[in-house]
Amino acid sequence: MIKKLFSSVREYKKDIIFAPIYVTLESIFEILIPTLMAILIDSGINPKNMSNILWIGLALVIVSLLALIFGVLAGRSAAIASSGFAKNLRHDLFYKVQKFSFSNIDKFSSSSLITRMTTDITNIQNAFQMLVRLAVRAPMMILFAMIFSFRIDVKLSFIFIAVIPILGVGLWFIIMNVHPLFKRVFRTYDNLNNVVQENLHGIRVVKSYTREAHEKEKFSGISQSIFLNFSKAEKRLAFNMPLMQLCLYTSMLLLSWFGAKSIIASGNNPALGLSTGELTSLITYAMQILMSLMMLSMVVVMITISRASAERVVAILDEEVDLQNPENPVYAVENGALTFENVSFAYTKDADKPVLHDINFSIESGETVGIIGGTGSSKSSLIQLIPRLYDVLSGKITVSGVDVRNYDIEALRNQVAVVLQKNVLFSGTIKENLRWGNENATDAEVIHACELAQADGFIRAFQDQYDTYIEQGGTNVSGGQRQRLCIARALLKNPKILILDDSTSAVDTKTDSLIRQAFRQEIPNTTKIIIAQRTSSVQDADKIIVMDDGSINAIGTHDELLKTCDIYREVYESQTKGGGLHE
């Protein structure tokens, strides 16, 4: 796990190397200060030697300034290293998610992925900064302080040695109890994000059904769960501070008691025993050792919190992407000819029943094919296999005679344009949204695509026309306008295969007819697959595929299906006036 995370350090290795060096120098100069203070007291203040006071005082100022300078440099390097590490880690995580297939994303959920890229990486960043600086500074301070303490008085220095095991056992006990709670908290964060995301996406439905109270109660319940788990974890972590203070003040009392007795016995003469200056430096070293131990405990606590986050982040980085390019991929898609051969598919490998089973049909390049069927008949699942958003369980799908699994994924998807059931527009101008289809499209090409999609008319009615700003998700345009913009965006790809997944459901029948007419006239060589609920949207197609419960019920033209297919005839009759005009 650590190796995987540290691979994201990259160009910030220099700062990670320099930060410990600066910390070490800072620690050395800080350790010299108590020794200089002892010399100042014993050689300057007690004998009232002004010359020694000035020289030793000057040395103290220089040493303090050097400690400050190296402390600032250490803090700066640690901050740059941790921020850069977090930036690279987010970059790596985001890029890995971009490679995920739909099944990989389904496994983690979008709310969980957002939490991992935000809260979890922030926790790792904080722990990393503490590791780079405090995890080096604290051991150094303890080591140097112990060395200088033993030089002064070996017996009194054993007080520090006795305290360390007590702290170690206490910290181990706290960590073992707290880590499972933090793992539970971060899983709950995923649920919280999911509730917020769901509420914001469906806010119109929430308000129209006056379900605000229900949503508040749902949010409150998850928030309360996070609060209770965090509170329980923090209560256990709170034992860390009393334990530190107990050890600190016990050490101070013992040092003061035995140190005072030693000073009286020696007559405050450094040559015969302990002096006032040496006791002062010993107390300072004790403070430094115990404060360093407190820093280490903070580092351990932060690592405990971030460990759960690190495991969640590494789980994404280690996730094996379901869809991989073949060793020698095919890059050229010659035409839009399409075949399904004994295709079966399920969203999970251990599913009890496949979503699609025994699918067989072929489409010639340039043909227009309609797909119709009831809700849940797996129409959308079928077309998502063509651009290889998912892989088949068995059988094969070919485009231009080549198995889709043998194509370079990017090359295949560039030639298969899909306008999905859920139309998505991004924040930006209309022109910027349309150029998702082709970033190099000229203004004339953008306008032509909009004319084919019957979108040019309403766009020109806007004050800023093609520079009109679209809010996130396209909330400031109607459903029909959003659909037509998405169709225009797909057309700009100039694909070999164009798939419309119920993408004209929000437009009137006249506009729908004009769109299909434009397709016939302007893109005759593009294979067009139209999934629709209305028979009027597919009745002019070269062939119509009728889906039922994950399998093909019938294939034929509009007239053929009216005579031979009960499902198609029932749908047609229910949508036409009088219920019987099918001839």
C-alpha positions as CSV (number, residue, x, y, z in Angstrom):
1,M,0.0,0.0,0.0
2,I,2.8,2.4,1.0
3,K,4.7,1.7,-2.2
4,K,1.6,2.3,-4.3
5,L,0.9,5.7,-2.6
6,F,4.5,6.9,-2.8
7,S,4.5,6.3,-6.5
8,S,2.5,9.6,-6.7
9,V,5.3,11.7,-5.1
10,R,7.3,12.0,-8.4
11,E,8.6,15.5,-9.0
12,Y,8.4,16.3,-5.3
13,K,11.0,13.9,-4.1
14,K,13.5,16.7,-3.7
15,D,11.3,18.4,-1.1
16,I,10.8,15.1,0.7
17,I,14.6,14.7,0.9
18,F,15.3,18.3,2.0
19,A,12.5,18.4,4.6
20,P,14.2,15.8,6.9
21,I,17.6,17.5,6.5
22,Y,16.2,20.8,7.5
23,V,14.3,19.2,10.4
24,T,17.5,17.5,11.6
25,L,19.4,20.8,11.6
26,E,16.5,22.5,13.4
27,S,16.6,19.8,16.0
28,I,20.3,20.0,16.6
29,F,20.2,23.8,17.1
30,E,17.2,23.5,19.4
31,I,19.0,20.9,21.5
32,L,22.0,23.2,21.9
33,I,19.8,25.9,23.5
34,P,19.3,24.2,27.0
35,T,23.0,23.4,27.2
36,L,23.9,27.0,26.4
37,M,21.3,28.1,29.0
38,A,23.0,25.9,31.6
39,I,26.4,27.4,30.8
40,L,24.9,30.9,31.0
41,I,23.5,30.2,34.5
42,D,26.5,28.5,35.9
43,S,29.3,30.5,34.2
44,G,27.6,33.9,33.8
45,I,24.6,34.6,36.1
46,N,25.7,32.8,39.3
47,P,29.3,34.3,39.3
48,K,28.0,37.6,37.9
49,N,30.4,37.4,35.0
50,M,29.1,40.0,32.5
51,S,31.5,39.1,29.7
52,N,30.4,35.4,29.8
53,I,26.7,36.6,29.8
54,L,27.2,38.7,26.7
55,W,29.1,36.0,24.7
56,I,26.9,33.1,25.7
57,G,23.8,35.3,25.2
58,L,25.0,36.1,21.6
59,A,25.6,32.4,21.0
60,L,22.0,31.7,22.2
61,V,20.6,34.3,19.8
62,I,22.5,32.9,16.8
63,V,21.5,29.3,17.6
64,S,17.9,30.3,18.1
65,L,17.8,32.2,14.8
66,L,19.4,29.2,13.0
67,A,16.8,26.9,14.6
68,L,14.1,29.3,13.4
69,I,15.4,29.5,9.8
70,F,15.7,25.7,9.4
71,G,12.3,25.3,11.0
72,V,10.8,27.6,8.4
73,L,12.6,25.8,5.6
74,A,11.5,22.4,7.0
75,G,7.8,23.6,7.2
76,R,8.0,25.0,3.6
77,S,9.4,21.8,2.2
78,A,6.9,19.6,4.0
79,A,4.0,21.8,2.8
80,I,5.2,21.7,-0.8
81,A,5.8,17.9,-0.7
82,S,2.4,17.1,0.9
83,S,0.4,19.4,-1.4
84,G,2.2,18.1,-4.4
85,F,1.8,14.5,-3.3
86,A,-2.0,15.1,-2.8
87,K,-2.2,16.8,-6.2
88,N,-0.5,13.9,-8.0
89,L,-2.6,11.3,-6.0
90,R,-5.8,13.1,-7.1
91,H,-4.5,13.1,-10.6
92,D,-3.7,9.4,-10.6
93,L,-7.0,8.5,-9.0
94,F,-9.0,10.6,-11.4
95,Y,-7.2,9.2,-14.4
96,K,-7.7,5.6,-13.1
97,V,-11.4,6.3,-12.8
98,Q,-11.5,7.6,-16.4
99,K,-10.2,4.2,-17.5
100,F,-12.9,2.4,-15.5
101,S,-15.6,0.5,-17.4
102,F,-19.2,1.1,-16.3
103,S,-19.0,-2.1,-14.3
104,N,-16.0,-0.8,-12.3
105,I,-17.9,2.4,-11.6
106,D,-21.0,0.4,-10.6
107,K,-18.8,-1.5,-8.1
108,F,-17.7,1.6,-6.2
109,S,-20.6,4.1,-6.8
110,S,-20.1,7.7,-7.8
111,S,-20.6,9.0,-4.3
112,S,-17.9,6.8,-2.9
113,L,-15.5,7.8,-5.7
114,I,-16.1,11.5,-4.9
115,T,-15.4,10.9,-1.1
116,R,-12.2,9.1,-1.9
117,M,-11.0,11.9,-4.2
118,T,-11.8,14.6,-1.7
119,T,-12.0,13.7,2.0
120,D,-9.8,10.6,1.9
121,I,-7.0,12.3,0.0
122,T,-7.1,15.3,2.3
123,N,-6.6,12.9,5.3
124,I,-3.7,11.3,3.5
125,Q,-2.2,14.7,2.7
126,N,-2.4,15.8,6.4
127,A,-0.8,12.5,7.6
128,F,1.9,12.8,4.9
129,Q,2.9,16.3,6.0
130,M,3.1,15.2,9.6
131,L,5.2,12.2,8.5
132,V,7.6,14.3,6.5
133,R,8.2,16.7,9.3
134,L,7.1,15.6,12.7
135,A,7.8,11.9,12.3
136,V,11.5,13.0,11.6
137,R,11.7,15.8,14.1
138,A,10.3,13.9,17.1
139,P,12.7,10.9,17.0
140,M,15.6,13.3,16.4
141,M,14.7,15.5,19.3
142,I,14.2,12.5,21.6
143,L,17.6,11.0,20.5
144,F,19.6,14.2,20.8
145,A,17.9,15.2,24.1
146,M,18.6,11.8,25.6
147,I,22.3,12.0,24.6
148,F,22.7,15.4,26.2
149,S,20.7,14.4,29.3
150,F,22.9,11.3,29.9
151,R,25.9,13.6,29.6
152,I,24.6,15.7,32.4
153,D,23.3,13.0,34.8
154,V,22.8,9.3,34.0
155,K,20.6,8.4,37.0
156,L,18.1,11.2,36.5
157,S,18.0,10.5,32.7
158,F,16.5,7.0,33.4
159,I,13.3,8.7,34.4
160,F,12.7,9.4,30.7
161,I,13.4,5.7,29.8
162,A,10.8,4.5,32.4
163,V,8.1,6.7,30.9
164,I,8.4,5.5,27.2
165,P,7.0,2.0,27.7
166,I,3.9,3.4,29.5
167,L,3.2,5.7,26.6
168,G,3.8,3.0,24.0
169,V,1.4,0.6,25.6
170,G,-1.2,3.3,26.0
171,L,-0.9,4.5,22.4
172,W,-1.1,0.9,21.0
173,F,-4.3,0.3,23.0
174,I,-5.9,3.5,21.7
175,I,-5.0,2.9,18.1
176,M,-6.3,-0.7,18.1
177,N,-9.7,0.6,19.4
178,V,-10.0,3.6,17.1
179,H,-9.0,2.3,13.6
180,P,-12.2,0.2,13.1
181,L,-14.4,3.2,14.0
182,F,-12.7,5.5,11.4
183,K,-13.2,2.8,8.7
184,R,-16.9,2.8,9.6
185,V,-17.1,6.6,9.5
186,F,-15.6,6.8,6.0
187,R,-18.0,4.2,4.6
188,T,-20.8,6.3,6.1
189,Y,-19.4,9.4,4.4
190,D,-20.1,7.6,1.1
191,N,-23.7,7.2,2.0
192,L,-23.9,10.8,3.0
193,N,-22.5,11.9,-0.3
194,N,-25.0,9.6,-2.1
195,V,-28.0,11.1,-0.2
196,V,-26.9,14.7,-1.0
197,Q,-26.2,13.8,-4.7
198,E,-29.5,12.1,-5.0
199,N,-31.4,14.9,-3.4
200,L,-29.8,17.6,-5.6
201,H,-30.4,15.7,-8.8
202,G,-34.0,15.0,-7.9
203,I,-34.8,18.3,-6.2
204,R,-37.7,19.1,-8.5
205,V,-39.3,15.7,-7.7
206,V,-38.7,16.3,-4.0
207,K,-40.4,19.6,-4.1
208,S,-43.3,18.5,-6.4
209,Y,-44.1,15.7,-3.9
210,T,-43.4,17.9,-0.9
211,R,-40.9,15.3,0.5
212,E,-38.5,17.9,2.0
213,A,-39.2,16.6,5.5
214,H,-38.5,13.0,4.5
215,E,-35.2,14.1,2.8
216,K,-34.2,16.1,5.9
217,E,-34.9,13.1,8.1
218,K,-32.8,10.8,5.9
219,F,-29.9,13.3,5.8
220,S,-30.2,13.8,9.6
221,G,-30.0,10.1,10.2
222,I,-26.8,9.6,8.3
223,S,-25.3,12.8,9.8
224,Q,-26.2,11.5,13.3
225,S,-24.5,8.2,12.5
226,I,-21.3,10.0,11.5
227,F,-21.5,12.1,14.6
228,L,-21.9,9.1,16.9
229,N,-19.0,7.2,15.3
230,F,-16.7,10.2,15.3
231,S,-17.6,11.0,18.9
232,K,-16.9,7.5,20.0
233,A,-13.5,7.6,18.2
234,E,-12.6,11.0,19.5
235,K,-13.5,10.0,23.1
236,R,-11.1,7.1,22.9
237,L,-8.4,9.4,21.3
238,A,-9.0,11.9,24.1
239,F,-7.2,9.4,26.5
240,N,-4.0,10.3,24.6
241,M,-3.7,13.8,26.2
242,P,-4.2,12.8,29.9
243,L,-1.7,9.9,29.4
244,M,0.8,12.4,28.0
245,Q,0.2,14.9,30.7
246,L,0.5,12.2,33.4
247,C,3.9,11.1,32.1
248,L,5.0,14.7,31.6
249,Y,4.2,16.0,35.1
250,T,5.3,12.8,36.8
251,S,8.7,13.3,35.1
252,M,8.9,16.9,36.2
253,L,8.1,16.1,39.8
254,L,10.7,13.3,39.9
255,L,13.3,15.5,38.2
256,S,12.6,18.4,40.6
257,W,12.7,16.2,43.7
258,F,15.8,14.2,42.9
259,G,17.5,17.1,41.2
260,A,17.1,19.5,44.1
261,K,18.5,16.8,46.5
262,S,21.5,16.4,44.2
263,I,22.1,20.2,44.0
264,I,22.1,20.5,47.8
265,A,24.4,17.5,48.1
266,S,26.9,19.1,45.7
267,G,26.6,22.6,47.0
268,N,25.6,23.8,43.5
269,N,29.0,22.9,42.2
270,P,29.1,21.3,38.7
271,A,32.4,19.6,39.5
272,L,31.0,17.8,42.5
273,G,27.5,16.9,41.2
274,L,24.5,18.6,39.8
275,S,24.2,22.4,39.4
276,T,21.2,24.8,39.0
277,G,22.0,25.3,35.3
278,E,22.3,21.6,34.7
279,L,19.0,20.9,36.4
280,T,17.3,23.7,34.3
281,S,18.7,22.1,31.1
282,L,17.6,18.6,32.3
283,I,14.0,19.9,32.9
284,T,14.1,21.5,29.4
285,Y,15.3,18.3,27.9
286,A,12.6,16.4,29.7
287,M,10.0,18.8,28.2
288,Q,11.5,18.3,24.8
289,I,11.5,14.5,25.1
290,L,8.0,14.4,26.3
291,M,6.7,17.0,23.8
292,S,8.4,15.0,21.1
293,L,6.6,11.9,22.3
294,M,3.4,13.9,22.2
295,M,4.1,14.8,18.6
296,L,4.7,11.2,17.8
297,S,1.4,10.3,19.4
298,M,-0.3,13.0,17.2
299,V,1.4,11.5,14.1
300,V,0.2,8.0,15.1
301,V,-3.3,9.3,15.6
302,M,-3.3,11.0,12.2
303,I,-1.9,7.9,10.6
304,T,-4.7,5.9,12.3
305,I,-7.3,8.2,10.8
306,S,-5.6,8.3,7.4
307,R,-5.0,4.6,7.2
308,A,-8.6,3.9,6.5
309,S,-8.5,6.6,3.8
310,A,-5.3,5.2,2.4
311,E,-6.9,1.7,2.1
312,R,-9.9,3.1,0.2
313,V,-7.7,5.1,-2.2
314,V,-5.4,2.2,-2.9
315,A,-8.4,0.0,-3.5
316,I,-9.2,2.3,-6.5
317,L,-5.6,2.4,-7.7
318,D,-5.4,-1.5,-7.5
319,E,-8.8,-2.1,-9.1
320,E,-8.3,-4.0,-12.3
321,V,-10.1,-2.4,-15.2
322,D,-12.6,-4.8,-16.8
323,L,-12.1,-3.5,-20.3
324,Q,-8.5,-3.6,-21.7
325,N,-7.1,-3.0,-25.1
326,P,-5.9,-6.1,-26.9
327,E,-2.2,-6.6,-27.5
328,N,-2.5,-5.7,-31.2
329,P,-5.6,-3.6,-31.5
330,V,-7.3,-2.6,-34.7
331,Y,-7.5,1.2,-35.1
332,A,-9.5,1.6,-38.4
333,V,-13.3,1.1,-38.3
334,E,-14.1,0.7,-42.0
335,N,-17.9,0.9,-42.0
336,G,-21.0,0.6,-39.8
337,A,-21.9,-3.0,-40.5
338,L,-22.9,-4.7,-37.3
339,T,-23.6,-8.2,-36.1
340,F,-24.6,-9.9,-32.9
341,E,-23.8,-13.6,-32.7
342,N,-25.3,-15.6,-29.8
343,V,-24.7,-12.7,-27.4
344,S,-25.5,-13.1,-23.7
345,F,-24.8,-10.4,-21.1
346,A,-25.2,-9.7,-17.4
347,Y,-24.0,-6.7,-15.4
348,T,-22.3,-9.0,-12.8
349,K,-20.6,-12.3,-13.5
350,D,-22.4,-14.0,-10.7
351,A,-25.9,-12.8,-11.7
352,D,-28.7,-15.5,-11.5
353,K,-30.1,-14.6,-14.9
354,P,-28.5,-12.8,-17.8
355,V,-29.9,-9.4,-18.9
356,L,-29.6,-10.4,-22.5
357,H,-29.5,-13.9,-23.8
358,D,-29.1,-15.5,-27.3
359,I,-29.2,-12.3,-29.3
360,N,-28.6,-12.7,-33.0
361,F,-29.1,-10.1,-35.8
362,S,-27.1,-8.3,-38.4
363,I,-27.2,-4.7,-39.8
364,E,-25.8,-3.5,-43.1
365,S,-23.7,-0.4,-43.1
366,G,-26.0,2.7,-43.6
367,E,-29.2,0.9,-42.6
368,T,-31.7,2.5,-40.2
369,V,-32.8,0.0,-37.5
370,G,-35.4,0.6,-34.9
371,I,-35.5,-1.2,-31.5
372,I,-38.7,-1.2,-29.6
373,G,-40.0,-3.1,-26.5
374,G,-41.5,-2.7,-23.1
375,T,-39.8,-1.1,-20.1
376,G,-37.2,-3.6,-18.8
377,S,-36.8,-5.4,-22.0
378,S,-33.0,-4.6,-22.0
379,K,-33.0,-2.3,-25.1
380,S,-30.5,0.1,-23.5
381,S,-28.3,-2.8,-22.3
382,L,-28.1,-4.1,-25.8
383,I,-26.8,-0.9,-27.4
384,Q,-24.2,-0.3,-24.6
385,L,-22.4,-3.4,-25.8
386,I,-21.7,-1.9,-29.3
387,P,-19.2,0.8,-28.2
388,R,-17.9,-1.7,-25.6
389,L,-19.1,0.2,-22.5
390,Y,-19.5,-3.4,-21.2
391,D,-18.2,-6.7,-22.5
392,V,-20.4,-9.6,-23.4
393,L,-20.6,-12.8,-21.2
394,S,-20.7,-15.0,-24.3
395,G,-20.9,-14.7,-28.0
396,K,-19.5,-11.8,-30.0
397,I,-20.3,-8.5,-31.5
398,T,-18.6,-7.4,-34.7
399,V,-18.4,-3.9,-36.3
400,S,-17.2,-3.9,-39.9
401,G,-16.5,-7.7,-39.5
402,V,-14.1,-7.2,-36.5
403,D,-14.9,-8.3,-33.0
404,V,-15.3,-5.1,-30.9
405,R,-12.9,-6.6,-28.3
406,N,-10.2,-6.5,-31.0
407,Y,-10.5,-2.8,-31.6
408,D,-8.6,-0.1,-29.8
409,I,-11.3,1.2,-27.4
410,E,-10.8,4.8,-28.2
411,A,-10.8,4.2,-31.9
412,L,-14.1,2.2,-31.6
413,R,-15.9,4.7,-29.5
414,N,-14.8,7.6,-31.8
415,Q,-16.8,5.8,-34.5
416,V,-19.8,4.9,-32.4
417,A,-21.8,8.0,-31.2
418,V,-24.4,7.2,-28.5
419,V,-27.0,9.7,-27.4
420,L,-28.0,8.0,-24.1
421,Q,-31.4,8.0,-22.4
422,K,-30.2,10.4,-19.7
423,N,-29.0,13.4,-21.7
424,V,-26.1,15.3,-20.1
425,L,-24.9,18.7,-20.9
426,F,-21.9,20.4,-19.2
427,S,-21.6,23.9,-17.8
428,G,-20.3,26.1,-20.7
429,T,-21.6,27.7,-23.8
430,I,-23.7,25.8,-26.4
431,K,-20.8,25.9,-28.8
432,E,-18.4,24.4,-26.2
433,N,-20.9,21.6,-25.4
434,L,-21.4,20.7,-29.0
435,R,-17.6,20.6,-29.6
436,W,-17.4,17.7,-27.2
437,G,-18.3,15.7,-30.3
438,N,-15.4,17.3,-32.3
439,E,-13.2,19.8,-30.6
440,N,-11.9,21.0,-34.0
441,A,-15.3,21.5,-35.6
442,T,-15.7,24.8,-37.4
443,D,-18.6,27.1,-36.7
444,A,-20.2,26.0,-40.0
445,E,-20.0,22.4,-39.0
446,V,-21.5,23.1,-35.6
447,I,-24.4,25.0,-37.2
448,H,-25.0,22.2,-39.8
449,A,-25.2,19.5,-37.1
450,C,-27.7,21.7,-35.2
451,E,-29.8,22.1,-38.4
452,L,-29.9,18.3,-38.8
453,A,-30.9,17.9,-35.2
454,Q,-33.6,20.6,-35.5
455,A,-31.8,22.6,-32.8
456,D,-30.7,25.6,-34.9
457,G,-34.1,27.4,-34.7
458,F,-34.3,27.6,-30.9
459,I,-30.6,28.3,-30.5
460,R,-30.9,31.4,-32.7
461,A,-33.9,32.5,-30.6
462,F,-31.6,32.9,-27.6
463,Q,-30.0,36.4,-27.1
464,D,-26.4,35.0,-27.3
465,Q,-27.3,32.3,-29.8
466,Y,-24.5,29.7,-29.9
467,D,-22.6,31.5,-27.1
468,T,-25.6,31.0,-24.7
469,Y,-24.3,29.7,-21.4
470,I,-25.6,26.3,-20.4
471,E,-25.9,25.6,-16.7
472,Q,-24.5,22.3,-15.3
473,G,-26.7,19.4,-16.5
474,G,-28.5,21.7,-18.9
475,T,-31.1,22.9,-16.4
476,N,-31.7,26.2,-18.2
477,V,-33.0,24.5,-21.4
478,S,-36.1,22.2,-21.8
479,G,-35.9,18.4,-22.1
480,G,-36.6,18.5,-25.9
481,Q,-33.9,21.2,-26.4
482,R,-31.4,19.2,-24.4
483,Q,-32.1,16.1,-26.5
484,R,-31.6,17.9,-29.7
485,L,-28.4,19.5,-28.5
486,C,-27.1,16.0,-27.5
487,I,-28.0,14.7,-31.0
488,A,-26.2,17.5,-32.7
489,R,-23.1,16.8,-30.4
490,A,-23.2,13.2,-31.5
491,L,-23.5,14.1,-35.2
492,L,-20.3,16.3,-35.0
493,K,-18.3,13.1,-34.4
494,N,-19.3,12.0,-38.0
495,P,-19.6,8.5,-36.7
496,K,-19.9,5.2,-38.6
497,I,-22.7,4.2,-36.2
498,L,-25.2,6.6,-34.6
499,I,-27.3,5.3,-31.7
500,L,-30.3,7.2,-30.3
501,D,-31.4,5.7,-27.0
502,D,-35.0,7.1,-26.7
503,S,-33.4,10.4,-27.5
504,T,-36.4,12.1,-29.1
505,S,-39.0,11.2,-26.4
506,A,-39.2,14.8,-25.3
507,V,-39.8,16.3,-28.8
508,D,-43.0,16.4,-30.7
509,T,-43.8,13.9,-33.5
510,K,-43.3,16.5,-36.2
511,T,-39.8,17.4,-35.0
512,D,-39.0,13.8,-34.6
513,S,-40.0,13.1,-38.2
514,L,-37.9,16.1,-39.4
515,I,-34.8,14.7,-37.5
516,R,-35.2,11.2,-39.1
517,Q,-35.7,12.8,-42.5
518,A,-32.5,14.8,-42.1
519,F,-30.7,11.6,-41.2
520,R,-31.9,9.8,-44.3
521,Q,-30.8,12.7,-46.6
522,E,-27.6,13.9,-45.0
523,I,-26.0,10.8,-43.4
524,P,-27.1,7.9,-45.6
525,N,-23.8,6.0,-45.1
526,T,-24.1,6.1,-41.3
527,T,-25.7,3.1,-39.6
528,K,-28.5,4.5,-37.4
529,I,-30.0,2.6,-34.5
530,I,-33.1,4.2,-32.9
531,I,-34.5,3.0,-29.6
532,A,-38.0,4.4,-29.1
533,Q,-41.2,4.0,-27.2
534,R,-43.3,5.4,-30.1
535,T,-43.8,3.2,-33.2
536,S,-44.0,6.4,-35.3
537,S,-40.2,7.0,-34.5
538,V,-39.2,3.6,-36.0
539,Q,-41.9,2.7,-38.6
540,D,-39.8,4.1,-41.5
541,A,-36.7,2.0,-40.5
542,D,-35.2,-0.6,-42.8
543,K,-35.9,-3.2,-40.0
544,I,-37.3,-3.1,-36.5
545,I,-36.1,-5.3,-33.7
546,V,-38.8,-6.1,-31.0
547,M,-37.3,-6.9,-27.6
548,D,-39.0,-8.8,-24.8
549,D,-37.5,-9.8,-21.5
550,G,-33.9,-9.7,-22.7
551,S,-34.4,-11.6,-25.9
552,I,-35.4,-10.8,-29.5
553,N,-39.1,-11.5,-30.0
554,A,-39.3,-10.5,-33.7
555,I,-37.4,-8.7,-36.5
556,G,-39.0,-7.2,-39.6
557,T,-40.3,-4.1,-41.3
558,H,-43.2,-2.1,-39.9
559,D,-45.8,-3.8,-42.2
560,E,-44.4,-7.3,-41.5
561,L,-44.4,-6.9,-37.8
562,L,-48.0,-5.6,-37.8
563,K,-49.0,-8.9,-39.3
564,T,-46.7,-11.3,-37.5
565,C,-45.8,-9.8,-34.1
566,D,-48.4,-9.5,-31.4
567,I,-46.2,-7.3,-29.1
568,Y,-45.6,-4.7,-31.9
569,R,-49.2,-4.7,-33.0
570,E,-50.4,-4.1,-29.5
571,V,-48.0,-1.2,-29.0
572,Y,-49.0,0.3,-32.4
573,E,-52.7,0.0,-31.8
574,S,-52.4,1.6,-28.3
575,Q,-50.7,4.6,-29.8
576,T,-53.0,5.2,-32.8
577,K,-56.4,6.8,-32.8
578,G,-59.3,4.4,-32.6
579,G,-57.0,1.5,-31.6
580,G,-57.4,-0.2,-35.0
581,L,-55.7,1.8,-37.7
582,H,-52.9,-0.6,-38.4
583,E,-53.3,-1.1,-42.1
